[in-house]
Amino acid sequence: MRTLRHLAGLLVGVVVTAAVLGGGGWAVRHALDVAAATTVDEKTLWISLGSMAAVGLVVGLVTAGRISPLATFVPSMVLLAWTVVYALDVNRALSFIPSGQSMNQIVLEAGEGARTLLTSGVYALLGVALFIPVLMPSRWSRQQDEYDEEYETSRQGGYY
């Protein structure tokens, strides 16, 4: 049962990674467009702020919840590894961002937002914040269930 909990945590970690990289990048790209525009498009502003809130909600639930620590370990390692690559070789780190004519427009917009989050250090900050729950020993063990007790209990002491 413990293995299934960690497998589910691994899958949730992949989803959180996609939400942070894709959803967060897309939302930041559109929020910056609205901020740079002379006239404010309120619809785009509300959609981008709502997307940021949704990503923040997912990250907060995974960080505070009793899911396997792999749910926070996977996105933290992706974000921290990408930040380390950026610190060591800027061109290589930026080459991971999708670009080109064959890509979908939404993916390109998410990539542009991800570039902003990477170069401003937000991914490093978020990676460290997501790594902290991994260090808590209580996250690795599950809570005791009423079914975890021994099959038979006796009122007498042991033989020894």
Backbone as a printed PyTorch tensor [residue, N CA C, xyz], in Angstrom:
tensor([[[  0.8160,  -1.1800,   0.0000],
         [  0.0000,   0.0000,   0.0000],
         [  0.8720,   1.2600,   0.0000]],

        [[  2.0100,   1.1710,   0.6760],
         [  2.9130,   2.3170,   0.7300],
         [  3.4870,   2.6200,  -0.6490]],

        [[  3.7580,   1.5690,  -1.4200],
         [  4.3000,   1.7570,  -2.7540],
         [  3.2960,   2.4770,  -3.6460]],

        [[  2.0320,   2.1460,  -3.5150],
         [  1.0150,   2.8240,  -4.3190],
         [  0.9060,   4.2980,  -3.9530]],

        [[  1.0900,   4.6040,  -2.6790],
         [  1.0410,   5.9970,  -2.2500],
         [  2.1820,   6.7910,  -2.8800]],

        [[  3.3540,   6.1900,  -2.9310],
         [  4.4950,   6.8830,  -3.5260],
         [  4.3810,   6.9260,  -5.0550]],

        [[  3.7840,   5.9010,  -5.6620],
         [  3.5510,   5.9450,  -7.1010],
         [  2.5620,   7.0510,  -7.4440]],

        [[  1.5080,   7.1690,  -6.6520],
         [  0.5500,   8.2590,  -6.8560],
         [  1.2280,   9.6080,  -6.6420]],

        [[  2.1120,   9.6890,  -5.6550],
         [  2.8590,  10.9300,  -5.4230],
         [  3.7540,  11.2840,  -6.5980]],

        [[  4.3560,  10.2750,  -7.2140],
         [  5.1900,  10.5130,  -8.3880],
         [  4.3530,  11.0590,  -9.5410]],

        [[  3.1840,  10.4830,  -9.7520],
         [  2.3050,  10.9620, -10.8220],
         [  1.7940,  12.3720, -10.5380]],

        [[  1.4470,  12.6430,  -9.2900],
         [  1.0210,  13.9940,  -8.9150],
         [  2.1770,  14.9770,  -9.1030]],

        [[  3.3880,  14.5420,  -8.8080],
         [  4.5580,  15.3960,  -9.0110],
         [  4.7700,  15.7740, -10.4660]],

        [[  4.5160,  14.8380, -11.3630],
         [  4.6280,  15.1430, -12.7940],
         [  3.5590,  16.1590, -13.2050]],

        [[  2.3430,  15.9920, -12.6760],
         [  1.2610,  16.9320, -12.9930],
         [  1.5770,  18.3220, -12.4310]],

        [[  2.1090,  18.3800, -11.2060],
         [  2.4570,  19.6800, -10.6070],
         [  3.5810,  20.3420, -11.4060]],

        [[  4.5340,  19.5520, -11.8690],
         [  5.6110,  20.1060, -12.6890],
         [  5.0520,  20.7190, -13.9700]],

        [[  4.1400,  20.0080, -14.6160],
         [  3.5280,  20.5400, -15.8360],
         [  2.7120,  21.7870, -15.5310]],

        [[  2.0240,  21.8040, -14.3950],
         [  1.2220,  22.9810, -14.0370],
         [  2.1060,  24.1910, -13.7890]],

        [[  3.2120,  23.9840, -13.1010],
         [  4.1010,  25.1130, -12.7910],
         [  4.7940,  25.6160, -14.0570]],

        [[  5.3190,  24.6980, -14.8520],
         [  6.0440,  25.1200, -16.0470],
         [  5.1050,  25.6520, -17.1230]],

        [[  4.0430,  24.9190, -17.3950],
         [  3.1330,  25.3270, -18.4600],
         [  2.1550,  26.4000, -18.0390]],

        [[  1.3810,  26.1080, -17.0100],
         [  0.3600,  27.0550, -16.5690],
         [  0.9440,  28.3250, -15.9930]],

        [[  1.9720,  28.1750, -15.1720],
         [  2.6150,  29.3580, -14.5970],
         [  3.2920,  30.2140, -15.6450]],

        [[  3.9640,  29.5680, -16.5910],
         [  4.6170,  30.3170, -17.6610],
         [  3.6280,  31.0500, -18.5350]],

        [[  2.5370,  30.3820, -18.8850],
         [  1.5110,  31.0110, -19.7190],
         [  0.8900,  32.2000, -18.9940]],

        [[  0.5820,  32.0220, -17.7180],
         [ -0.0570,  33.0890, -16.9450],
         [  0.8690,  34.2940, -16.7980]],

        [[  2.1340,  34.0620, -16.5440],
         [  3.0860,  35.1670, -16.4000],
         [  3.2470,  35.9100, -17.7170]],

        [[  3.2980,  35.1800, -18.8030],
         [  3.4340,  35.8190, -20.1200],
         [  2.2700,  36.7610, -20.3850]],

        [[  1.0490,  36.3080, -20.1090],
         [ -0.1150,  37.1510, -20.3650],
         [ -0.2290,  38.2910, -19.3600]],

        [[  0.1550,  38.0510, -18.1200],
         [  0.1200,  39.1350, -17.1330],
         [  1.1190,  40.2300, -17.4890]],

        [[  2.2790,  39.8540, -17.9770],
         [  3.2600,  40.8520, -18.3960],
         [  2.7990,  41.6090, -19.6370]],

        [[  2.1010,  40.9280, -20.5390],
         [  1.5500,  41.6180, -21.7040],
         [  0.5290,  42.6690, -21.2890]],

        [[ -0.3160,  42.3090, -20.3330],
         [ -1.3270,  43.2590, -19.8480],
         [ -0.6490,  44.4290, -19.1420]],

        [[  0.3950,  44.1470, -18.3720],
         [  1.0930,  45.2110, -17.6500],
         [  1.8140,  46.1600, -18.6040]],

        [[  2.3020,  45.6500, -19.7240],
         [  3.0450,  46.4790, -20.6690],
         [  2.1260,  47.2370, -21.6220]],

        [[  0.8740,  46.8350, -21.7270],
         [ -0.0490,  47.4690, -22.6760],
         [ -0.4990,  48.8410, -22.1650]],

        [[ -0.8290,  49.7160, -23.0960],
         [ -1.3190,  51.0410, -22.7140],
         [ -2.7790,  50.9720, -22.2670]],

        [[ -3.5460,  50.0930, -22.8850],
         [ -4.9320,  49.8820, -22.4520],
         [ -5.0360,  48.4910, -21.8350]],

        [[ -5.7020,  48.4220, -20.7160],
         [ -5.7860,  47.1630, -19.9820],
         [ -6.9480,  46.3370, -20.5170]],

        [[ -6.6220,  45.1260, -20.9400],
         [ -7.6460,  44.1710, -21.3480],
         [ -8.0090,  43.3570, -20.1080]],

        [[ -9.1360,  43.7070, -19.5110],
         [ -9.4960,  43.1060, -18.2330],
         [ -9.7520,  41.6100, -18.3380]],

        [[-10.2700,  41.1560, -19.4610],
         [-10.5310,  39.7210, -19.6250],
         [ -9.2280,  38.9320, -19.5570]],

        [[ -8.2230,  39.3740, -20.2840],
         [ -6.9220,  38.6990, -20.2710],
         [ -6.2820,  38.7930, -18.8950]],

        [[ -6.4320,  39.9310, -18.2470],
         [ -5.8820,  40.1030, -16.9080],
         [ -6.5060,  39.1160, -15.9370]],

        [[ -7.8280,  38.9900, -15.9360],
         [ -8.5000,  38.0820, -15.0080],
         [ -8.1750,  36.6250, -15.3100]],

        [[ -8.0560,  36.2910, -16.5850],
         [ -7.7050,  34.9120, -16.9350],
         [ -6.2960,  34.5850, -16.4740]],

        [[ -5.3640,  35.4910, -16.6730],
         [ -3.9850,  35.2220, -16.2580],
         [ -3.8660,  35.1800, -14.7310]],

        [[ -4.5580,  36.0820, -14.0410],
         [ -4.5240,  36.0470, -12.5760],
         [ -5.2020,  34.7860, -12.0350]],

        [[ -6.2800,  34.3620, -12.6810],
         [ -6.9340,  33.1200, -12.2730],
         [ -6.0470,  31.9100, -12.5020]],

        [[ -5.3060,  31.9140, -13.5970],
         [ -4.3660,  30.8170, -13.8630],
         [ -3.2540,  30.7880, -12.8220]],

        [[ -2.7440,  31.9570, -12.4660],
         [ -1.7160,  32.0110, -11.4190],
         [ -2.2580,  31.5070, -10.0860]],

        [[ -3.4920,  31.8850,  -9.7760],
         [ -4.1070,  31.4190,  -8.5240],
         [ -4.3070,  29.9100,  -8.5430]],

        [[ -4.6850,  29.3550,  -9.6840],
         [ -4.8710,  27.9030,  -9.7830],
         [ -3.5460,  27.1640,  -9.6050]],

        [[ -2.4940,  27.6770, -10.2270],
         [ -1.1760,  27.0580, -10.0540],
         [ -0.7300,  27.1730,  -8.6000]],

        [[ -0.9460,  28.3320,  -8.0000],
         [ -0.6030,  28.5010,  -6.5860],
         [ -1.3930,  27.5800,  -5.6820]],

        [[ -2.6610,  27.3520,  -6.0030],
         [ -3.4850,  26.4390,  -5.2200],
         [ -2.9720,  25.0090,  -5.3240]],

        [[ -2.6260,  24.5850,  -6.5200],
         [ -2.0940,  23.2320,  -6.7000],
         [ -0.7870,  23.0630,  -5.9360]],

        [[  0.1040,  24.0340,  -6.0430],
         [  1.3870,  23.9590,  -5.3330],
         [  1.1540,  23.9630,  -3.8150]],

        [[  0.2530,  24.7990,  -3.3430],
         [ -0.0370,  24.8530,  -1.9120],
         [ -0.6420,  23.5710,  -1.3870]],

        [[ -1.5640,  22.9830,  -2.1350],
         [ -2.1770,  21.7250,  -1.6940],
         [ -1.1560,  20.5900,  -1.6500]],

        [[ -0.2810,  20.5530,  -2.6230],
         [  0.7320,  19.4950,  -2.6420],
         [  1.7470,  19.7100,  -1.5280]],

        [[  2.0900,  20.9570,  -1.2680],
         [  3.0720,  21.2430,  -0.2240],
         [  2.5210,  20.9520,   1.1660]],

        [[  1.2700,  21.3070,   1.4080],
         [  0.7010,  21.1580,   2.7490],
         [ -0.0140,  19.8330,   2.9620]],

        [[ -0.3400,  19.1250,   1.8950],
         [ -1.1260,  17.9040,   2.0150],
         [ -0.3130,  16.7100,   2.4900]],

        [[ -1.0350,  15.6410,   2.7850],
         [ -0.4030,  14.4100,   3.2410],
         [ -0.1660,  13.4420,   2.0940]],

        [[  0.1910,  13.9780,   0.9520],
         [  0.5370,  13.1290,  -0.1890],
         [  1.9830,  12.6880,   0.0060]],

        [[  2.3980,  11.7340,  -0.7600],
         [  3.7890,  11.2900,  -0.7180],
         [  4.7210,  12.4730,  -0.9750]],

        [[  5.8810,  12.5030,  -0.3380],
         [  6.8110,  13.6070,  -0.5930],
         [  7.3440,  13.6320,  -2.0190]],

        [[  7.1370,  12.5520,  -2.7610],
         [  7.5430,  12.5740,  -4.1670],
         [  6.7430,  13.5930,  -4.9720]],

        [[  5.5500,  13.9300,  -4.4810],
         [  4.7240,  14.9190,  -5.1690],
         [  5.3740,  16.2950,  -5.1530]],

        [[  6.1730,  16.5930,  -4.1670],
         [  6.8990,  17.8640,  -4.1520],
         [  8.3520,  17.6860,  -4.5860]],

        [[  8.8770,  16.4720,  -4.4600],
         [ 10.2690,  16.2250,  -4.8180],
         [ 10.4940,  16.3420,  -6.3240]],

        [[  9.5780,  15.7990,  -7.1110],
         [  9.7380,  15.8170,  -8.5680],
         [  9.7780,  17.2500,  -9.1070]],

        [[  8.7690,  18.0900,  -8.8070],
         [  8.8720,  19.4560,  -9.3540],
         [ 10.0210,  20.2620,  -8.7630]],

        [[ 10.3700,  20.0180,  -7.4970],
         [ 11.4810,  20.7730,  -6.9150],
         [ 12.7940,  20.4280,  -7.6060]],

        [[ 13.0000,  19.1570,  -7.9150],
         [ 14.2420,  18.7760,  -8.5920],
         [ 14.2830,  19.3100, -10.0250]],

        [[ 13.1460,  19.3130, -10.7100],
         [ 13.1190,  19.8600, -12.0710],
         [ 13.4470,  21.3510, -12.0400]],

        [[ 12.8070,  22.0860, -11.1410],
         [ 13.0310,  23.5330, -11.0760],
         [ 14.4510,  23.8660, -10.6240]],

        [[ 14.9410,  23.1530,  -9.6130],
         [ 16.3040,  23.4270,  -9.1380],
         [ 17.3530,  23.0030, -10.1500]],

        [[ 17.1310,  21.8810, -10.8230],
         [ 18.0970,  21.4360, -11.8280],
         [ 18.1560,  22.4240, -12.9920]],

        [[ 16.9930,  22.9080, -13.4160],
         [ 16.9770,  23.8820, -14.5070],
         [ 17.6490,  25.1810, -14.0810]],

        [[ 17.4930,  25.5610, -12.8320],
         [ 18.1490,  26.7660, -12.3270],
         [ 19.6630,  26.5860, -12.2670]],

        [[ 20.1210,  25.4090, -11.8520],
         [ 21.5610,  25.1370, -11.8100],
         [ 22.1370,  25.1450, -13.2200]],

        [[ 21.4350,  24.5460, -14.1710],
         [ 21.9060,  24.5820, -15.5570],
         [ 21.9660,  26.0260, -16.0520]],

        [[ 20.9760,  26.8240, -15.6660],
         [ 20.9790,  28.2390, -16.0550],
         [ 22.1750,  28.9700, -15.4560]],

        [[ 22.5020,  28.6620, -14.2100],
         [ 23.6410,  29.3240, -13.5670],
         [ 24.9650,  28.9060, -14.2020]],

        [[ 25.0500,  27.6660, -14.6730],
         [ 26.3000,  27.1810, -15.2450],
         [ 26.4420,  27.5030, -16.7340]],

        [[ 25.3540,  27.3860, -17.4790],
         [ 25.3960,  27.6090, -18.9220],
         [ 24.0550,  28.1960, -19.3670]],

        [[ 24.0190,  29.4990, -19.5150],
         [ 22.7740,  30.2090, -19.8200],
         [ 22.1840,  29.7420, -21.1450]],

        [[ 23.0100,  29.6210, -22.1680],
         [ 22.5010,  29.2470, -23.4850],
         [ 21.8810,  27.8530, -23.4920]],

        [[ 22.4950,  26.9270, -22.7870],
         [ 21.9470,  25.5690, -22.7310],
         [ 20.6060,  25.5610, -21.9920]],

        [[ 20.5280,  26.2910, -20.8920],
         [ 19.2710,  26.3250, -20.1250],
         [ 18.1540,  26.9620, -20.9410]],

        [[ 18.4620,  28.0140, -21.6640],
         [ 17.4390,  28.6700, -22.4760],
         [ 17.0740,  27.8560, -23.7130]],

        [[ 17.9380,  26.9220, -24.1130],
         [ 17.6140,  26.0720, -25.2620],
         [ 16.5430,  25.0350, -24.9220]],

        [[ 16.2730,  24.8080, -23.6490],
         [ 15.2110,  23.8800, -23.2530],
         [ 13.8200,  24.4820, -23.4510]],

        [[ 13.7500,  25.7780, -23.6210],
         [ 12.4690,  26.4600, -23.7900],
         [ 11.9890,  26.2280, -25.2210]],

        [[ 10.7400,  25.8110, -25.3880],
         [ 10.2560,  25.5170, -26.7410],
         [ 10.2090,  26.7770, -27.6130]],

        [[ 10.6500,  26.6110, -28.8390],
         [ 10.6160,  27.7180, -29.8010],
         [ 10.5040,  27.1100, -31.1900]],

        [[ 10.1060,  27.8930, -32.1300],
         [ 10.0160,  27.4100, -33.5100],
         [  8.6210,  27.5840, -34.0620]],

        [[  8.5440,  27.5080, -35.3680],
         [  7.2730,  27.7220, -36.0530],
         [  6.3260,  26.5390, -35.9160]],

        [[  6.8570,  25.3600, -35.6660],
         [  6.0100,  24.1650, -35.6300],
         [  5.3080,  23.9710, -34.2820]],

        [[  5.6510,  24.7710, -33.3010],
         [  5.0490,  24.6250, -31.9710],
         [  3.7040,  25.3350, -31.9020]],

        [[  2.8460,  24.8340, -31.0440],
         [  1.5520,  25.4610, -30.8010],
         [  1.7670,  26.8220, -30.1440]],

        [[  0.8820,  27.7680, -30.4140],
         [  1.0270,  29.1240, -29.8810],
         [  0.9740,  29.1370, -28.3590]],

        [[  0.1380,  28.3050, -27.7620],
         [  0.0300,  28.2600, -26.2940],
         [  1.3330,  27.7620, -25.6800]],

        [[  1.9540,  26.7770, -26.3150],
         [  3.2410,  26.2590, -25.8190],
         [  4.3220,  27.3270, -25.9320]],

        [[  4.3080,  28.0750, -27.0240],
         [  5.2880,  29.1570, -27.1790],
         [  5.1010,  30.2430, -26.1260]],

        [[  3.8450,  30.5810, -25.8330],
         [  3.5770,  31.5920, -24.8090],
         [  4.0020,  31.0900, -23.4350]],

        [[  3.7460,  29.8200, -23.1490],
         [  4.1820,  29.2510, -21.8740],
         [  5.6990,  29.2460, -21.7720]],

        [[  6.3680,  28.9990, -22.8890],
         [  7.8310,  29.0260, -22.9070],
         [  8.3930,  30.4100, -22.6430]],

        [[  7.7410,  31.4250, -23.1970],
         [  8.1970,  32.7960, -22.9550],
         [  8.0190,  33.1830, -21.4860]],

        [[  6.9150,  32.7620, -20.8920],
         [  6.7150,  33.0140, -19.4630],
         [  7.6920,  32.2300, -18.6070]],

        [[  7.9820,  31.0010, -19.0300],
         [  8.9510,  30.1910, -18.2880],
         [ 10.3400,  30.8250, -18.3440]],

        [[ 10.6630,  31.4350, -19.4700],
         [ 11.9450,  32.1480, -19.5840],
         [ 12.0120,  33.2780, -18.5550]],

        [[ 10.9170,  33.9990, -18.4170],
         [ 10.8690,  35.0920, -17.4460],
         [ 11.0270,  34.5700, -16.0210]],

        [[ 10.3210,  33.4850, -15.7120],
         [ 10.4010,  32.9250, -14.3610],
         [ 11.7790,  32.3420, -14.0700]],

        [[ 12.4100,  31.7430, -15.0760],
         [ 13.7420,  31.1740, -14.8870],
         [ 14.7840,  32.2600, -14.7010]],

        [[ 14.7690,  33.2600, -15.5650],
         [ 15.8120,  34.2840, -15.5120],
         [ 15.6520,  35.2190, -14.3240]],

        [[ 14.4460,  35.3050, -13.7760],
         [ 14.2520,  36.1710, -12.6110],
         [ 14.4900,  35.4410, -11.2860]],

        [[ 14.7020,  34.1370, -11.3220],
         [ 14.9950,  33.3830, -10.1010],
         [ 13.7730,  32.8440,  -9.3860]],

        [[ 12.6000,  32.9870,  -9.9700],
         [ 11.3860,  32.4970,  -9.3220],
         [ 11.3920,  30.9730,  -9.2580]],

        [[ 11.9310,  30.3200, -10.2850],
         [ 11.9960,  28.8600, -10.2570],
         [ 12.9230,  28.3550,  -9.1580]],

        [[ 13.9980,  29.0600,  -8.8830],
         [ 14.8780,  28.6700,  -7.7830],
         [ 14.1590,  28.8050,  -6.4490]],

        [[ 13.4610,  29.8900,  -6.2670],
         [ 12.7030,  30.1200,  -5.0410],
         [ 11.6320,  29.0540,  -4.8540]],

        [[ 10.8830,  28.7790,  -5.8940],
         [  9.8210,  27.7870,  -5.8220],
         [ 10.3880,  26.3810,  -5.6520]],

        [[ 11.5200,  26.0980,  -6.2750],
         [ 12.1550,  24.7890,  -6.1220],
         [ 12.5850,  24.5150,  -4.6880]],

        [[ 13.1530,  25.5070,  -4.0400],
         [ 13.5440,  25.3420,  -2.6360],
         [ 12.3060,  25.1880,  -1.7510]],

        [[ 11.2760,  25.9840,  -2.0190],
         [ 10.0460,  25.8820,  -1.2240],
         [  9.3890,  24.5140,  -1.3820]],

        [[  9.4470,  23.9410,  -2.5640],
         [  8.8700,  22.6180,  -2.7690],
         [  9.7550,  21.5060,  -2.2150]],

        [[ 11.0350,  21.7790,  -2.0140],
         [ 11.9310,  20.7530,  -1.4820],
         [ 11.8180,  20.6090,   0.0330]],

        [[ 11.4050,  21.6380,   0.7290],
         [ 11.3270,  21.6050,   2.1930],
         [ 10.4490,  20.4650,   2.7120]],

        [[  9.2560,  20.1950,   2.1620],
         [  8.4640,  19.0770,   2.6800],
         [  9.1280,  17.7130,   2.5250]],

        [[ 10.0510,  17.5810,   1.5920],
         [ 10.7550,  16.3130,   1.4130],
         [ 11.6270,  16.0040,   2.6300]],

        [[ 12.0940,  17.0390,   3.3100],
         [ 12.9760,  16.8550,   4.4560],
         [ 12.2420,  16.4730,   5.7370]],

        [[ 10.9230,  16.5200,   5.7280],
         [ 10.1390,  16.1930,   6.9170],
         [  9.9550,  14.6760,   7.0170]],

        [[ 10.4770,  14.0430,   8.0690],
         [ 10.3620,  12.5810,   8.1750],
         [  8.9200,  12.0970,   8.2600]],

        [[  8.0310,  12.8950,   8.8080],
         [  6.6430,  12.4610,   8.9380],
         [  5.9580,  12.3260,   7.5810]],

        [[  6.4840,  12.9600,   6.5570],
         [  5.8760,  12.8500,   5.2310],
         [  6.1650,  11.5050,   4.5860]],

        [[  7.2350,  10.8400,   4.9960],
         [  7.6090,   9.5740,   4.3800],
         [  6.8480,   8.3930,   4.9780]],

        [[  6.3600,   8.5350,   6.1940],
         [  5.6080,   7.4380,   6.8100],
         [  4.1300,   7.7780,   6.7660]],

        [[  3.3300,   6.7560,   6.6260],
         [  1.8990,   7.0130,   6.5590],
         [  1.3070,   6.9790,   7.9520]],

        [[  0.1010,   7.5020,   8.0640],
         [ -0.5670,   7.5080,   9.3500],
         [ -1.0250,   6.0960,   9.6920]],

        [[ -1.1530,   5.8250,  10.9800],
         [ -1.5980,   4.5060,  11.4180],
         [ -3.0820,   4.3400,  11.1560]],

        [[ -3.4510,   3.2200,  10.5810],
         [ -4.8550,   2.8970,  10.3670],
         [ -5.3190,   1.9530,  11.4510]],

        [[ -6.6250,   1.8400,  11.5930],
         [ -7.1520,   0.8980,  12.5720],
         [ -6.9170,  -0.5360,  12.1180]],

        [[ -6.6290,  -0.7380,  10.8420],
         [ -6.3850,  -2.0740,  10.3200],
         [ -4.9240,  -2.4940,  10.4600]],

        [[ -4.0700,  -1.5900,  10.8990],
         [ -2.6540,  -1.8960,  11.0110],
         [ -2.3070,  -2.6880,  12.2640]],

        [[ -3.2260,  -2.8140,  13.1840],
         [ -2.9270,  -3.5330,  14.4190],
         [ -2.7930,  -5.0210,  14.1330]],

        [[ -2.2090,  -5.7090,  15.0700],
         [ -2.0150,  -7.1370,  14.8910],
         [ -3.3530,  -7.8450,  14.8060]],

        [[ -3.2940,  -9.0280,  14.2190],
         [ -4.5230,  -9.7970,  14.0120],
         [ -5.1400, -10.2180,  15.3270]],

        [[ -4.3360, -10.7820,  16.1980],
         [ -4.8420, -11.2110,  17.4960],
         [ -4.0620, -10.5060,  18.6050]],

        [[ -4.7730, -10.0940,  19.5770],
         [ -4.1270,  -9.5370,  20.7550],
         [ -4.5910, -10.3460,  21.9570]],

        [[ -3.6890, -10.5760,  22.8630],
         [ -4.0710, -11.3240,  24.0660],
         [ -3.8740, -10.4350,  25.2810]],

        [[ -4.6220, -10.7340,  26.3270],
         [ -4.4980,  -9.9510,  27.5500],
         [ -3.2740, -10.3560,  28.3490]],

        [[ -2.7840, -11.5260,  28.0750],
         [ -1.6150, -12.0030,  28.7970],
         [ -0.3540, -11.4050,  28.1990]],

        [[  0.6540, -11.4160,  28.9760],
         [  1.9390, -10.9520,  28.4880],
         [  2.5520, -11.9910,  27.5810]],

        [[  3.6840, -11.7180,  27.0710],
         [  4.3700, -12.6460,  26.1850],
         [  4.9480, -13.8180,  26.9660]],

        [[  5.5470, -14.7430,  26.2780],
         [  6.1300, -15.9110,  26.9100],
         [  7.4340, -15.5910,  27.6160]],

        [[  8.0220, -14.4990,  27.3350],
         [  9.3260, -14.2160,  27.9140],
         [  9.2350, -13.2030,  28.9950]]])
